[in-house]
Each structure stands twice: as C-alpha cells, then as structure tokens.
Amino acid sequence: METIIAIVCLALLLWVEPASAQQVYSLKVSIHKDVPPLTKDQLDEALDRASKLLKEPGNQCNVTLKRNGSIETFDFDSAPKTIKNLDELEAVHRVPADVKIVESIHFCMGRYDKEGWWGCSWRTEGLPKTVIVVRGMHPGPVVGRDTRFLLWAHEFGHTKGLHHRLDDERALMTPCAIGTLTRRITNDECSCLKDGPAGCPIPPPSQEPTCSVRRQ
C-alpha cells in the first residue's frame, strides 16, 4: 500500500510540475542616448514588479522578467528617439535589444496619432515583435512609476502573441488606459507568456476597441 501511495504522489507531482515550472526571460534593454536615462535600480524595480504582477493571486503565472547585463544606448544613426511613421518604428524594432526606450511614440497599430502612445509592440505581420516604451508617462490620472511595470508587462505580452482583450477593462491586455487595477490575466494568457507566439492560440479580437480614455 505504501508503495502505491508513493507512486500516486510521484505521478501527481510530475503532473503539477509543468504548470508551476518557472519561465525566466532575461531581457536586454536599450535607451536612446538623448532620452533621460533609467538607473539599473529603476529598471530592475519595473521588471521585478511586472514579474510579481504575473505571479500574484488570481494570475499565478510563474514568469520572471529580469535585466540582461547593463543598460545599453542607441543613437539617431540607428533609430530616432521619436517615432512618427512606419520606417521609424521599424528602425527602433531593429535595435538589438528586447526592450527599447524612446522619448515619444506617435505611430503604432498602422497609423499616426498626435497624442501618441505610451508603448508599442505592433509590427508588420511576420516580423518578431519587440517592446518599445516611452521614458516618461503621459500626464493624467495614471501618471508615475507605479504604472510603468504594468505598461512593460502589457507590451511584453504582445511580444508573446497576446492580443488586446475587449471583455475586461481590468485585464492586463486591455486596449484602454493602464491603471492600478489593470492586472488580470487568464490561464490561456499565461500559457502564451510561457510558450511564446508559436504556442499561443488566442485569436485577435473581432472588433476595434472603443475606449473613452487613452489607449496603450
């Protein structure tokens, strides 16, 4: 009997382990040299808080984001600090880093917007997405470093195949403005974060988002 119980316990352990196994992403970060720099502590805090968000009760997604080496820089010869069109967006995407930090983003999702976006991972179909975020936060009710980690986690989700969700404005992947309650992810979204775009079967939304507040 003890042998049978031991076998059953081992089988349960092996069955649970894949779901709880940790996925660690080591991200190289580069910031435009004409943009005020981020310190390593600021960067590590943002990545640590994004990781804790994914693991918190209700999400329980064992994904960790951490910095890979020193914070690098790029200049105008490589890519601009302000993105205004598709060519400039592509230039920033081609900077050899996982996360790029710029001054402002006015072209994303295939169109120009004067007010701009805080982050953009949109890219021409078939090309690998990377995280692009602005250095400062847009003036408004969600200003401050407390929302930076939400933005980074949101844009990182796009690089792993996640689309915007229209069913829950408190979802991490909402297309609407990021706020302190924008935190929820589903089990399927967690699987995408772990397996990447090739293992992410979640289809894109069937309609354009209609937000009364600023979108990502």
PyRosetta script that sets phi, psi and omega in degrees:
from pyrosetta import init, pose_from_sequence

init()
pose = pose_from_sequence("METIIAIVCLALLLWVEPASAQQVYSLKVSIHKDVPPLTKDQLDEALDRASKLLKEPGNQCNVTLKRNGSIETFDFDSAPKTIKNLDELEAVHRVPADVKIVESIHFCMGRYDKEGWWGCSWRTEGLPKTVIVVRGMHPGPVVGRDTRFLLWAHEFGHTKGLHHRLDDERALMTPCAIGTLTRRITNDECSCLKDGPAGCPIPPPSQEPTCSVRRQ")
pose.set_psi(1, -43.9)
pose.set_omega(1, 179.5)
pose.set_phi(2, -61.3)
pose.set_psi(2, -36.0)
pose.set_omega(2, 178.7)
pose.set_phi(3, -64.9)
pose.set_psi(3, -41.9)
pose.set_omega(3, -180.0)
pose.set_phi(4, -64.0)
pose.set_psi(4, -44.4)
pose.set_omega(4, 179.4)
pose.set_phi(5, -61.2)
pose.set_psi(5, -41.5)
pose.set_omega(5, 179.7)
pose.set_phi(6, -62.8)
pose.set_psi(6, -40.6)
pose.set_omega(6, 179.6)
pose.set_phi(7, -65.2)
pose.set_psi(7, -42.7)
pose.set_omega(7, 179.7)
pose.set_phi(8, -63.4)
pose.set_psi(8, -42.8)
pose.set_omega(8, 179.5)
pose.set_phi(9, -63.2)
pose.set_psi(9, -40.5)
pose.set_omega(9, 178.8)
pose.set_phi(10, -64.8)
pose.set_psi(10, -40.7)
pose.set_omega(10, 179.3)
pose.set_phi(11, -63.5)
pose.set_psi(11, -42.0)
pose.set_omega(11, 178.0)
pose.set_phi(12, -63.6)
pose.set_psi(12, -39.6)
pose.set_omega(12, 178.9)
pose.set_phi(13, -62.6)
pose.set_psi(13, -44.1)
pose.set_omega(13, 179.8)
pose.set_phi(14, -67.0)
pose.set_psi(14, -31.4)
pose.set_omega(14, -179.2)
pose.set_phi(15, -73.7)
pose.set_psi(15, -36.5)
pose.set_omega(15, -178.0)
pose.set_phi(16, -78.2)
pose.set_psi(16, -32.8)
pose.set_omega(16, -171.4)
pose.set_phi(17, -55.2)
pose.set_psi(17, -44.7)
pose.set_omega(17, -179.4)
pose.set_phi(18, -57.6)
pose.set_psi(18, -35.3)
pose.set_omega(18, -177.4)
pose.set_phi(19, -72.7)
pose.set_psi(19, -30.7)
pose.set_omega(19, -175.4)
pose.set_phi(20, -100.3)
pose.set_psi(20, -4.2)
pose.set_omega(20, -178.0)
pose.set_phi(21, -60.2)
pose.set_psi(21, 139.2)
pose.set_omega(21, -177.2)
pose.set_phi(22, -83.0)
pose.set_psi(22, 138.1)
pose.set_omega(22, 172.8)
pose.set_phi(23, -112.6)
pose.set_psi(23, 119.8)
pose.set_omega(23, -177.8)
pose.set_phi(24, -109.1)
pose.set_psi(24, 128.2)
pose.set_omega(24, 175.5)
pose.set_phi(25, -112.7)
pose.set_psi(25, 122.2)
pose.set_omega(25, 177.7)
pose.set_phi(26, -99.3)
pose.set_psi(26, 110.9)
pose.set_omega(26, -169.1)
pose.set_phi(27, -104.6)
pose.set_psi(27, 128.3)
pose.set_omega(27, 173.4)
pose.set_phi(28, -85.7)
pose.set_psi(28, 131.4)
pose.set_omega(28, -175.9)
pose.set_phi(29, -117.5)
pose.set_psi(29, 134.9)
pose.set_omega(29, 178.0)
pose.set_phi(30, -133.7)
pose.set_psi(30, 137.5)
pose.set_omega(30, -178.2)
pose.set_phi(31, -123.5)
pose.set_psi(31, 141.8)
pose.set_omega(31, 179.4)
pose.set_phi(32, -61.7)
pose.set_psi(32, 137.8)
pose.set_omega(32, -172.8)
pose.set_phi(33, -66.4)
pose.set_psi(33, -19.6)
pose.set_omega(33, 179.2)
pose.set_phi(34, -94.1)
pose.set_psi(34, 9.5)
pose.set_omega(34, 177.4)
pose.set_phi(35, -107.1)
pose.set_psi(35, 138.3)
pose.set_omega(35, 178.7)
pose.set_phi(36, -51.1)
pose.set_psi(36, 131.3)
pose.set_omega(36, -173.4)
pose.set_phi(37, -71.2)
pose.set_psi(37, 157.5)
pose.set_omega(37, 167.7)
pose.set_phi(38, -100.1)
pose.set_psi(38, 142.3)
pose.set_omega(38, 175.0)
pose.set_phi(39, -80.5)
pose.set_psi(39, 163.2)
pose.set_omega(39, 176.7)
pose.set_phi(40, -61.2)
pose.set_psi(40, -37.1)
pose.set_omega(40, 179.7)
pose.set_phi(41, -64.2)
pose.set_psi(41, -42.4)
pose.set_omega(41, 178.5)
pose.set_phi(42, -63.3)
pose.set_psi(42, -43.4)
pose.set_omega(42, 179.9)
pose.set_phi(43, -65.4)
pose.set_psi(43, -47.0)
pose.set_omega(43, -179.0)
pose.set_phi(44, -62.9)
pose.set_psi(44, -36.0)
pose.set_omega(44, 178.0)
pose.set_phi(45, -63.7)
pose.set_psi(45, -44.4)
pose.set_omega(45, -179.7)
pose.set_phi(46, -61.8)
pose.set_psi(46, -44.5)
pose.set_omega(46, -179.5)
pose.set_phi(47, -69.0)
pose.set_psi(47, -37.9)
pose.set_omega(47, 179.1)
pose.set_phi(48, -65.7)
pose.set_psi(48, -42.4)
pose.set_omega(48, -179.8)
pose.set_phi(49, -69.4)
pose.set_psi(49, -34.6)
pose.set_omega(49, 175.5)
pose.set_phi(50, -63.8)
pose.set_psi(50, -41.5)
pose.set_omega(50, 178.9)
pose.set_phi(51, -64.2)
pose.set_psi(51, -43.3)
pose.set_omega(51, 179.4)
pose.set_phi(52, -65.0)
pose.set_psi(52, -34.9)
pose.set_omega(52, 176.6)
pose.set_phi(53, -59.1)
pose.set_psi(53, -45.2)
pose.set_omega(53, -178.0)
pose.set_phi(54, -66.7)
pose.set_psi(54, -26.7)
pose.set_omega(54, -176.7)
pose.set_phi(55, -93.6)
pose.set_psi(55, -10.6)
pose.set_omega(55, -171.3)
pose.set_phi(56, -67.5)
pose.set_psi(56, 158.8)
pose.set_omega(56, -179.4)
pose.set_phi(57, -51.7)
pose.set_psi(57, 135.3)
pose.set_omega(57, -176.4)
pose.set_phi(58, 100.4)
pose.set_psi(58, -31.5)
pose.set_omega(58, 175.1)
pose.set_phi(59, -102.0)
pose.set_psi(59, -57.7)
pose.set_omega(59, 176.6)
pose.set_phi(60, 50.1)
pose.set_psi(60, 45.4)
pose.set_omega(60, 179.0)
pose.set_phi(61, -105.3)
pose.set_psi(61, 111.1)
pose.set_omega(61, -171.3)
pose.set_phi(62, -82.1)
pose.set_psi(62, 68.4)
pose.set_omega(62, 178.3)
pose.set_phi(63, -119.2)
pose.set_psi(63, 131.6)
pose.set_omega(63, -178.9)
pose.set_phi(64, -120.3)
pose.set_psi(64, 131.6)
pose.set_omega(64, 175.7)
pose.set_phi(65, -109.0)
pose.set_psi(65, 130.6)
pose.set_omega(65, 178.5)
pose.set_phi(66, -142.6)
pose.set_psi(66, 162.1)
pose.set_omega(66, -178.1)
pose.set_phi(67, -77.3)
pose.set_psi(67, 139.8)
pose.set_omega(67, 175.8)
pose.set_phi(68, -106.5)
pose.set_psi(68, 98.2)
pose.set_omega(68, 176.6)
pose.set_phi(69, 75.3)
pose.set_psi(69, -160.9)
pose.set_omega(69, -178.1)
pose.set_phi(70, -75.7)
pose.set_psi(70, 160.5)
pose.set_omega(70, 174.6)
pose.set_phi(71, -76.9)
pose.set_psi(71, 120.2)
pose.set_omega(71, -178.7)
pose.set_phi(72, -92.0)
pose.set_psi(72, 172.4)
pose.set_omega(72, 177.8)
pose.set_phi(73, -130.8)
pose.set_psi(73, 155.1)
pose.set_omega(73, 171.8)
pose.set_phi(74, -133.3)
pose.set_psi(74, 159.1)
pose.set_omega(74, -177.2)
pose.set_phi(75, -125.8)
pose.set_psi(75, -176.0)
pose.set_omega(75, -173.7)
pose.set_phi(76, -62.3)
pose.set_psi(76, -26.3)
pose.set_omega(76, 177.6)
pose.set_phi(77, -63.6)
pose.set_psi(77, -27.2)
pose.set_omega(77, 178.5)
pose.set_phi(78, -94.3)
pose.set_psi(78, -47.4)
pose.set_omega(78, -176.5)
pose.set_phi(79, -165.2)
pose.set_psi(79, 153.9)
pose.set_omega(79, -177.8)
pose.set_phi(80, -79.6)
pose.set_psi(80, 164.7)
pose.set_omega(80, 176.0)
pose.set_phi(81, -87.0)
pose.set_psi(81, -17.5)
pose.set_omega(81, 177.7)
pose.set_phi(82, -121.3)
pose.set_psi(82, 127.3)
pose.set_omega(82, -177.6)
pose.set_phi(83, -100.1)
pose.set_psi(83, 119.2)
pose.set_omega(83, -176.4)
pose.set_phi(84, -123.1)
pose.set_psi(84, -9.9)
pose.set_omega(84, -178.8)
pose.set_phi(85, -155.0)
pose.set_psi(85, 176.8)
pose.set_omega(85, -175.5)
pose.set_phi(86, -63.0)
pose.set_psi(86, -41.1)
pose.set_omega(86, -179.2)
pose.set_phi(87, -62.1)
pose.set_psi(87, -40.8)
pose.set_omega(87, 179.3)
pose.set_phi(88, -69.5)
pose.set_psi(88, -36.8)
pose.set_omega(88, 176.7)
pose.set_phi(89, -62.6)
pose.set_psi(89, -44.3)
pose.set_omega(89, 179.9)
pose.set_phi(90, -64.8)
pose.set_psi(90, -36.7)
pose.set_omega(90, 179.1)
pose.set_phi(91, -61.5)
pose.set_psi(91, -41.3)
pose.set_omega(91, 178.9)
pose.set_phi(92, -69.1)
pose.set_psi(92, -40.4)
pose.set_omega(92, 176.8)
pose.set_phi(93, -57.5)
pose.set_psi(93, -34.1)
pose.set_omega(93, -176.0)
pose.set_phi(94, -79.3)
pose.set_psi(94, -11.2)
pose.set_omega(94, 174.5)
pose.set_phi(95, -58.1)
pose.set_psi(95, 129.2)
pose.set_omega(95, -173.9)
pose.set_phi(96, -72.5)
pose.set_psi(96, 75.1)
pose.set_omega(96, 177.6)
pose.set_phi(97, -157.5)
pose.set_psi(97, 161.3)
pose.set_omega(97, 179.0)
pose.set_phi(98, -84.2)
pose.set_psi(98, -31.9)
pose.set_omega(98, 179.5)
pose.set_phi(99, -127.6)
pose.set_psi(99, 125.9)
pose.set_omega(99, 177.6)
pose.set_phi(100, -115.8)
pose.set_psi(100, 135.5)
pose.set_omega(100, -178.0)
pose.set_phi(101, -114.3)
pose.set_psi(101, 125.2)
pose.set_omega(101, -177.0)
pose.set_phi(102, -125.4)
pose.set_psi(102, 178.4)
pose.set_omega(102, -179.6)
pose.set_phi(103, -80.7)
pose.set_psi(103, -43.7)
pose.set_omega(103, -179.3)
pose.set_phi(104, -157.6)
pose.set_psi(104, 155.8)
pose.set_omega(104, 180.0)
pose.set_phi(105, -128.3)
pose.set_psi(105, 115.8)
pose.set_omega(105, 179.8)
pose.set_phi(106, -116.7)
pose.set_psi(106, -2.4)
pose.set_omega(106, 175.8)
pose.set_phi(107, -128.6)
pose.set_psi(107, 122.3)
pose.set_omega(107, 178.1)
pose.set_phi(108, -161.7)
pose.set_psi(108, 157.8)
pose.set_omega(108, 177.8)
pose.set_phi(109, 55.6)
pose.set_psi(109, 30.5)
pose.set_omega(109, 174.8)
pose.set_phi(110, 80.9)
pose.set_psi(110, 12.1)
pose.set_omega(110, -179.8)
pose.set_phi(111, -150.4)
pose.set_psi(111, 161.6)
pose.set_omega(111, 178.9)
pose.set_phi(112, -91.9)
pose.set_psi(112, 140.9)
pose.set_omega(112, 176.7)
pose.set_phi(113, -139.5)
pose.set_psi(113, 123.1)
pose.set_omega(113, -176.2)
pose.set_phi(114, -61.6)
pose.set_psi(114, -41.6)
pose.set_omega(114, -179.6)
pose.set_phi(115, -68.5)
pose.set_psi(115, -37.3)
pose.set_omega(115, 173.8)
pose.set_phi(116, 90.1)
pose.set_psi(116, -177.6)
pose.set_omega(116, -179.2)
pose.set_phi(117, -124.3)
pose.set_psi(117, 158.6)
pose.set_omega(117, 174.9)
pose.set_phi(118, -82.9)
pose.set_psi(118, -31.5)
pose.set_omega(118, -179.7)
pose.set_phi(119, -149.6)
pose.set_psi(119, 159.1)
pose.set_omega(119, 178.7)
pose.set_phi(120, -155.0)
pose.set_psi(120, 124.5)
pose.set_omega(120, 172.0)
pose.set_phi(121, -117.1)
pose.set_psi(121, 4.1)
pose.set_omega(121, 179.7)
pose.set_phi(122, -62.5)
pose.set_psi(122, 141.0)
pose.set_omega(122, 179.2)
pose.set_phi(123, -154.3)
pose.set_psi(123, 158.6)
pose.set_omega(123, 177.8)
pose.set_phi(124, -52.5)
pose.set_psi(124, 137.4)
pose.set_omega(124, -176.1)
pose.set_phi(125, -52.2)
pose.set_psi(125, 133.4)
pose.set_omega(125, 177.4)
pose.set_phi(126, 96.7)
pose.set_psi(126, -15.5)
pose.set_omega(126, 179.0)
pose.set_phi(127, -96.7)
pose.set_psi(127, 140.7)
pose.set_omega(127, -177.5)
pose.set_phi(128, -65.4)
pose.set_psi(128, 133.8)
pose.set_omega(128, -179.5)
pose.set_phi(129, -80.7)
pose.set_psi(129, 148.0)
pose.set_omega(129, 172.3)
pose.set_phi(130, -129.9)
pose.set_psi(130, 164.0)
pose.set_omega(130, -179.2)
pose.set_phi(131, -84.9)
pose.set_psi(131, 125.7)
pose.set_omega(131, 173.0)
pose.set_phi(132, -125.2)
pose.set_psi(132, 124.8)
pose.set_omega(132, -178.9)
pose.set_phi(133, -134.6)
pose.set_psi(133, 157.8)
pose.set_omega(133, 176.9)
pose.set_phi(134, -87.2)
pose.set_psi(134, 153.9)
pose.set_omega(134, -178.0)
pose.set_phi(135, -68.4)
pose.set_psi(135, -46.3)
pose.set_omega(135, -179.2)
pose.set_phi(136, -101.7)
pose.set_psi(136, 168.1)
pose.set_omega(136, 178.0)
pose.set_phi(137, -101.4)
pose.set_psi(137, 146.4)
pose.set_omega(137, -178.1)
pose.set_phi(138, -66.6)
pose.set_psi(138, 139.3)
pose.set_omega(138, 178.7)
pose.set_phi(139, -56.9)
pose.set_psi(139, 138.7)
pose.set_omega(139, -179.8)
pose.set_phi(140, 152.6)
pose.set_psi(140, -170.3)
pose.set_omega(140, -173.4)
pose.set_phi(141, -71.9)
pose.set_psi(141, -11.8)
pose.set_omega(141, -177.9)
pose.set_phi(142, -112.5)
pose.set_psi(142, 25.3)
pose.set_omega(142, -178.0)
pose.set_phi(143, -68.7)
pose.set_psi(143, 151.3)
pose.set_omega(143, 170.3)
pose.set_phi(144, 117.0)
pose.set_psi(144, 167.3)
pose.set_omega(144, -176.6)
pose.set_phi(145, -67.3)
pose.set_psi(145, -18.9)
pose.set_omega(145, -180.0)
pose.set_phi(146, -63.8)
pose.set_psi(146, -18.3)
pose.set_omega(146, 178.3)
pose.set_phi(147, -102.7)
pose.set_psi(147, -9.2)
pose.set_omega(147, -177.8)
pose.set_phi(148, -61.1)
pose.set_psi(148, -42.6)
pose.set_omega(148, -177.7)
pose.set_phi(149, -66.4)
pose.set_psi(149, -31.0)
pose.set_omega(149, 176.1)
pose.set_phi(150, -66.9)
pose.set_psi(150, -43.3)
pose.set_omega(150, 178.3)
pose.set_phi(151, -61.4)
pose.set_psi(151, -46.0)
pose.set_omega(151, -177.9)
pose.set_phi(152, -64.3)
pose.set_psi(152, -42.1)
pose.set_omega(152, 178.8)
pose.set_phi(153, -64.0)
pose.set_psi(153, -40.0)
pose.set_omega(153, 178.6)
pose.set_phi(154, -61.1)
pose.set_psi(154, -51.2)
pose.set_omega(154, -178.0)
pose.set_phi(155, -67.2)
pose.set_psi(155, -35.4)
pose.set_omega(155, 176.0)
pose.set_phi(156, -62.7)
pose.set_psi(156, -37.7)
pose.set_omega(156, 176.9)
pose.set_phi(157, -57.4)
pose.set_psi(157, -40.5)
pose.set_omega(157, 177.9)
pose.set_phi(158, -60.7)
pose.set_psi(158, -38.0)
pose.set_omega(158, -179.2)
pose.set_phi(159, -67.4)
pose.set_psi(159, -18.5)
pose.set_omega(159, 179.3)
pose.set_phi(160, -100.5)
pose.set_psi(160, 13.6)
pose.set_omega(160, 173.3)
pose.set_phi(161, 98.9)
pose.set_psi(161, 2.6)
pose.set_omega(161, -178.9)
pose.set_phi(162, -80.7)
pose.set_psi(162, 137.7)
pose.set_omega(162, 176.1)
pose.set_phi(163, -101.0)
pose.set_psi(163, 173.3)
pose.set_omega(163, 174.2)
pose.set_phi(164, -67.8)
pose.set_psi(164, 145.6)
pose.set_omega(164, 176.8)
pose.set_phi(165, -107.0)
pose.set_psi(165, 131.2)
pose.set_omega(165, -178.5)
pose.set_phi(166, -102.8)
pose.set_psi(166, -1.8)
pose.set_omega(166, -173.6)
pose.set_phi(167, -92.3)
pose.set_psi(167, -9.3)
pose.set_omega(167, -174.2)
pose.set_phi(168, -154.3)
pose.set_psi(168, 109.8)
pose.set_omega(168, -178.7)
pose.set_phi(169, -70.9)
pose.set_psi(169, -9.4)
pose.set_omega(169, 176.4)
pose.set_phi(170, -95.9)
pose.set_psi(170, 3.7)
pose.set_omega(170, 178.7)
pose.set_phi(171, -73.3)
pose.set_psi(171, 146.3)
pose.set_omega(171, 175.7)
pose.set_phi(172, -56.8)
pose.set_psi(172, -35.2)
pose.set_omega(172, -175.5)
pose.set_phi(173, -94.7)
pose.set_psi(173, 22.5)
pose.set_omega(173, 174.3)
pose.set_phi(174, -62.0)
pose.set_psi(174, 144.7)
pose.set_omega(174, 175.2)
pose.set_phi(175, -81.6)
pose.set_psi(175, -5.8)
pose.set_omega(175, -177.6)
pose.set_phi(176, -89.1)
pose.set_psi(176, -178.9)
pose.set_omega(176, -173.5)
pose.set_phi(177, -58.5)
pose.set_psi(177, 141.3)
pose.set_omega(177, 177.9)
pose.set_phi(178, -76.3)
pose.set_psi(178, 133.1)
pose.set_omega(178, 177.1)
pose.set_phi(179, -138.0)
pose.set_psi(179, 179.9)
pose.set_omega(179, -175.6)
pose.set_phi(180, -66.5)
pose.set_psi(180, -19.6)
pose.set_omega(180, -179.9)
pose.set_phi(181, -97.4)
pose.set_psi(181, 4.1)
pose.set_omega(181, -178.5)
pose.set_phi(182, -83.5)
pose.set_psi(182, 83.7)
pose.set_omega(182, -168.4)
pose.set_phi(183, -138.3)
pose.set_psi(183, -18.1)
pose.set_omega(183, -168.7)
pose.set_phi(184, -75.0)
pose.set_psi(184, 139.9)
pose.set_omega(184, 168.7)
pose.set_phi(185, -134.2)
pose.set_psi(185, 154.7)
pose.set_omega(185, 179.0)
pose.set_phi(186, -95.3)
pose.set_psi(186, 170.0)
pose.set_omega(186, 176.1)
pose.set_phi(187, -61.7)
pose.set_psi(187, -39.3)
pose.set_omega(187, 178.5)
pose.set_phi(188, -64.2)
pose.set_psi(188, -39.7)
pose.set_omega(188, 178.1)
pose.set_phi(189, -65.4)
pose.set_psi(189, -37.7)
pose.set_omega(189, 176.9)
pose.set_phi(190, -61.7)
pose.set_psi(190, -41.6)
pose.set_omega(190, 178.2)
pose.set_phi(191, -60.2)
pose.set_psi(191, -38.8)
pose.set_omega(191, 177.7)
pose.set_phi(192, -65.0)
pose.set_psi(192, -42.6)
pose.set_omega(192, 179.6)
pose.set_phi(193, -61.1)
pose.set_psi(193, -32.6)
pose.set_omega(193, -179.8)
pose.set_phi(194, -83.5)
pose.set_psi(194, -38.8)
pose.set_omega(194, -171.8)
pose.set_phi(195, -96.5)
pose.set_psi(195, -17.1)
pose.set_omega(195, 179.5)
pose.set_phi(196, 84.7)
pose.set_psi(196, 177.9)
pose.set_omega(196, -174.8)
pose.set_phi(197, -54.6)
pose.set_psi(197, -38.2)
pose.set_omega(197, -177.6)
pose.set_phi(198, -65.0)
pose.set_psi(198, -26.7)
pose.set_omega(198, -179.4)
pose.set_phi(199, -106.3)
pose.set_psi(199, 20.0)
pose.set_omega(199, -177.2)
pose.set_phi(200, -111.7)
pose.set_psi(200, 102.2)
pose.set_omega(200, -176.4)
pose.set_phi(201, -88.9)
pose.set_psi(201, 4.0)
pose.set_omega(201, -175.2)
pose.set_phi(202, -69.5)
pose.set_psi(202, 121.6)
pose.set_omega(202, -178.5)
pose.set_phi(203, -75.7)
pose.set_psi(203, 157.4)
pose.set_omega(203, 176.4)
pose.set_phi(204, -69.3)
pose.set_psi(204, 159.2)
pose.set_omega(204, 178.2)
pose.set_phi(205, -63.3)
pose.set_psi(205, 150.7)
pose.set_omega(205, -175.7)
pose.set_phi(206, -86.6)
pose.set_psi(206, -1.9)
pose.set_omega(206, -179.2)
pose.set_phi(207, -142.8)
pose.set_psi(207, 160.3)
pose.set_omega(207, 177.7)
pose.set_phi(208, -73.4)
pose.set_psi(208, 140.1)
pose.set_omega(208, 178.4)
pose.set_phi(209, -68.2)
pose.set_psi(209, 145.1)
pose.set_omega(209, 175.4)
pose.set_phi(210, -122.8)
pose.set_psi(210, 98.5)
pose.set_omega(210, -178.5)
pose.set_phi(211, -110.0)
pose.set_psi(211, 138.4)
pose.set_omega(211, 177.0)
pose.set_phi(212, -84.1)
pose.set_psi(212, -6.9)
pose.set_omega(212, 179.4)
pose.set_phi(213, -125.0)
pose.set_psi(213, 167.8)
pose.set_omega(213, -174.5)
pose.set_phi(214, -55.7)
pose.set_psi(214, 135.6)
pose.set_omega(214, 179.2)
pose.set_phi(215, -92.3)
pose.set_psi(215, 167.9)
pose.set_omega(215, 177.4)
pose.set_phi(216, -64.7)
pose.dump_pdb("model.pdb")
